[in-house]
Amino acid sequence: MTAPQTSVGSTASASGGPYLQVRDLSVQFSTEDGIVRAVDGVSFSVERGQTLGIVGESGSGKSVTSLSVLGLHNPKRTRMSGEILVSGRNVVGMEDEKIRKMRGRDVAMIFQDPLSALHPFYTVGRQIVSAYLVHHPNSSKAVARKHAIEMLGRVGIPQPAKRVDSYPHEFSGGMRQRAMIAMALVNDPDLLIADEPTTALDVTVQAQILDLIEDLQRDFNAAVIIITHDLGVVSQIADDVLVMYAGRVAEYGSAEQVLRKPQHPYTWGLLASIPSLHGDADEDLLPIKGNPPSLINVPPGCAFHPRCRYAMLNGGPCDIEVPELLPLLATPEPGHVVSCHLPERQRTSIYEQDIASVGVAR
């Protein structure tokens, strides 16, 4: 993991560096009400074989960041700056034709709602075949269909030779998600982005989908980004965790660091708002007060300060200055960075005395 000013993420690999490097990414949308600052100076990196979990509430900029990697924003309404390096190639400013060739082959995405992402008028197999032929134009449809059947079987869909001709509405929610994974992996991408892959699925199917993603990651040695608001998902599958709030990075570190020794009050709030299997069943959850801010009118200073119970604890400057993303000095492990005005020693003291003592630490 490198310095936050350059690339928040894992250290460079022996092959020359992380497969994905996002550097100081900013994304803004023009609307009738004003400029939406959806992503503001975000940096991270992901290596092959590693999983990054990006967490935060709705409107924190998670999905906008992932769509930027795939070049899926409307260029007429979007202003982007910074760098998105996919295997060394900068996606920001790349020609549409080059992005289309990269999309699906080098980088693929599992969308949040497979029922809306899959076309209802075409069979699942036809859609997988089409995704394959885009990047293998010299292959025949018979070869592509055989490959689609193999992928459906690989992701655990029973009788794939028969179900390849089924329509999306004929699949259950879990099977549709598996079909989406098969389509995303049909071209053996090096980076897989999963946007809320377990939303609306029951817990048993959720576990199966996460296990499937882990198994396929090992088979393909792909870099994986999991975008979610579910910290349980992150704790199960992620190597590193990036916490976003109002389009900015609040905290970053290994899953062990962020989930067991969190340093940002927002991360504390996320952890406190989920139930614990080891706690009192009658104990109330502790939701974060208030709502996420409008990305058109982001609060000055630390965007989280209107909801933070520790804001202005030292007289400021939470409501004036945007805190820098800085590494922890006292931690024995490198790579844990946080964006907070509270001194590190004070944050550690607050967590140990007020937060961990009530069972927030998992």
N, C-alpha and C positions, 0 to 999 in steps of 0.2 A: 504494500500500500504506500502510495507516494504522497508528497506534500499536497495540501488542499489547494494551493494556488495553481497547480498544474493539472493533475489528474487524480481525483479522489478514487482510489481503487486499489487493486492488487498490484504487486510489484511486477515488473516486466518479466516475461517468461524467457526461458532459454532460447526460444525460437525468435526472439527479437522484440517481444512486447505483447500486451494484451490484444485479443482479437478485436475488441471494441473499445474505443477511447472517446469519451465525450468530454469536451473541454470548454468550459465557460459558455454553455449553451443558453441562449435566450430566445424565447418564442413569444411573439405578440400577435394578437388578432385585432383587426379593425372591425368595430361594430358601430351601430347607430348611437349607442350610449357612450362610446369611448373606446380607448385602447385596453384590451385585456392582456395583462402581463402574465401569461399562463406559466411560463418557465423563466426563471431569472438567475442566470449565472450558475447553472448546475454542471458539475463535473463528476465523472466516475469512469471506471474501466472494468472490463470483464475478460477473463482469460478462458481459453478452451478448457472444458472439463469442470468449470466453476459455475456456481449459481449465485446470482445477486438478487436479493429480495428488495423491492422498492415498496415502501409502505407509507400510508398517510390516508387522511380522510378524503372523501370526494371533493374534487376541486383543488387538490394539492399539486396537480401537475404531473401525476404519474403517467396517465395514458397519453397525454400530449407529448411527453418525452419519448415514449416508445413509438408513437406514430411518426415523430421526427426522424427517428433512426431509419424508418422504412420510406421516408420521403412522401408521406401520405397527406400532408397539409396542402390546402389550396394556395398556390403561390401568389395569387392575385389578392388574397386577403391576409396573408401571413408574412410577417417579417421575422427572419431568423438570423442569428449571428452566433459566432463561436465555431467550433469544429465538432464533427461527428465522423471519426475515423473508423471505417470498417475494413480491417486488414490493410490499414495504411491509406485507404482512399477516403477522401473527404466527401461526405454526402451533401453537406451544405453547399448549395450553388451548383451541384452536379446536374448535368443535362438529364431531362426526363427519360430519354431512351436508355441511358446508362443505368439510371435508378431502376427502371423496369427490368433490366437484365439481372440486376443484383437482387431484386426483391423476389423471394421464393427460392432462389438458388443459394445465395450467400446468407440471407437473413429471412426468416419466416416468422409468422405470428399466429398464435392461437387467440382468436378474438373472444370477448367476454360472453357473447350470446350466440352460440352456434346456430340457433334457429333462424336468426336474422342474417348471420354471416353466410350461411349456405343458401343457395338459390332454390326456392320451393318448386320451380317448374322442371328442374333437372335432377336426375338420379344422383346419388352420392358418388357412385362410380364414375359417371360422366364428368363430374366436377373435378375429381381427383385426376382422371385421365387428362383433362384440359390443362390442369396445373403442371402435369408432367411434360406434356407436349410443348408447352411454351418454352421450356429450356432444353428439350430434346426434339427439335423439329424434324430430325431425320429418322426418328423412331416411328414404327407403324402403330396404329391404334390397337392392334392385337397385343403388341409388346407392352404398350402403355396400360392396357386393361389388365394384363397379367401382373404387372407391377402394382397396380392399384389393389388387386385382390391380395397380393402378398402383404402390402402395407396394412390393409384392413385386418388381416389375420394377425399381423405382428402387434397391433394395438389391442388385441383381445376381443374383436368382434366375431361372434360365432357364425359358422357357415358363411365365410366371406365371399365365396364364389356365388352364393345366392343373394346375399345382402348387398352386393355391389350394385344390383339393379333396383334397390329400394330408394324411395324418396325420403328426404329429411324428416318429414312428419311421421314416417313409419318407424322411426328410431326413437328410443327413450332418450331422456336428457343426457344420461351418462354415455349412451352409444353415440349420440350426436357429437359430444365432446371428443370421444375417441376418433370419430370420423374426421373432425377438424384437425386433430393431432396427426392423423394419417396423411391428410392433405398437406399439412405444414412440413412434414418430414419426407414427403415423396421425392424431393430433389436433394436429399441429404444436406441440409443447410448447416453452416458452421455456427450460426447464432439463432437461437429459438427464443422468442419473446412470448410469454404467456400472460395475457391480460385477464386477471380474475378468473383463472381456469376452473375454479370449483364453485363459482357463484350459482346459487339455486339448486345445487346438488345435495342429496342427503349425505350424512357423514361417512357412510360406508363407501359410497361411490366417490366421494372426495378423496378418501384415502387411496382408493384404487387408481384414480387419475394421477395423484401425486407420485405414487409408486411407479406408475407407467412412465411418467416424465423422467424420473430418476433413472430407470432402467434404460430408456432410449438415449438419455444423455451419455451414459456409460458406453453404449454401443456405438454412438456416433462421435463421441468425444467433443460434443458441442458446448459452446458457451450458452448459458441459460439466464434469462431475466424473468423473474416472477413478480408481477405487479398485483398487489393485493392490499386489502385493509385488515386482513385476518392474520394476526401475529402467530396464531397456531400453525398456519401454513408455513410461515417464514421459519419458525423454529424447527419444523420438520425437514425442510428441504434446502434452505439457504446456507451458503458459506459466509457471505457478507450481507449486511443490511444497510440500506440507504433510507433514512427517514426524511420525508419531504413535507413541507408546510408552506402554503401560499406560494408555490412555485420555487421555493428555495430549499437548500439542503439544511436540515436542522441538526442531523447527527449521522455519522457514518462509522462503521467499524465491523469487525467480525460479528457473526451471530452471537457468539458467546459474550463478547463485550457489550453489545447493544442490549441484548435481552436480559443479561444477568447483572451488568454494571452500567446501566444507562446513565447518561450525563445531562440530558436535556429535559426540562420540565414537560415538554410536549410528549416525549417518549414515555415519561413517567405516567402521563395521563392516558396514553394508549394502553399501557400495561395494566393500569388500575381499572380500566373499563371492561376488561375481559374476566370471566369467571376462572377460578382456580379449582382444580380437582382436589387440592390439599387443604383448601380453606373451609370456612364455615358455610354450610349450604344456605343458611338463613341470612348471611351477611350481604348487605347491599353493595352493588357495584358502584364505582365512583366515576361517573361520566365527566368529561371535560366540559366545564360550563361554557355557555355561549355557542356561537356557530363560527365556522370558518369564514374569513373575510371575503368580500368581493374582490376579485382580481382586477377590477377596474379601479377600485379605490382601496389599495392595500394600505393598512395603517403605517404611519411613519415609524422609523426605528425598527425594532424587532416586531415582525408581523404578528407574533404570538402574544405580545405583551397585554392586549386587552383581555385575554382569557387566562393569563398566567397568574397564579396565586402568589408567585415569588417576584413578580415584576416590581421594580422600584424598591426592592428590599434594601438596596444600598443608596437610595436617592437617585437612581438613574444609571446610565442614560438610555434605558430600555425604550422610551417613547421618542427618542431623538435620533440615535445612531443605529444603523444596521450592524449587528455584531459580525465580526469576522469568523470564518470557519477555521478553527485553530486546533492543532493536535494537543492531546493531553500530555502533560509533562511528568506527572507522577506515576502514570500507569507503566507497568513493566513491559507491556506489549505495544509495539508500534502500530500506527494506522488508525487509532481511534480519534476521530475529530468531532468537534461540536461547535455550534454557532450560538453562543449564549454570553450575555454580559456578566453573569455571576462568576466569581472566581472559582477555579477548579476545586480548591479545598473546601469552599463553602458548598458547592454542589454535592461533593462527596459526603459532607457532613449531613446535609439535608436528606440525601437519599438513604443513608444508613440509619438516621434517627427517625425520620418521618415517613419514608416511603417503604423501604424494605421491611420495617418493623410491622407493617400492617398487611404483609403478605403479597405485596405487588411483585417482588422478585420471584421469577419462576425458576 
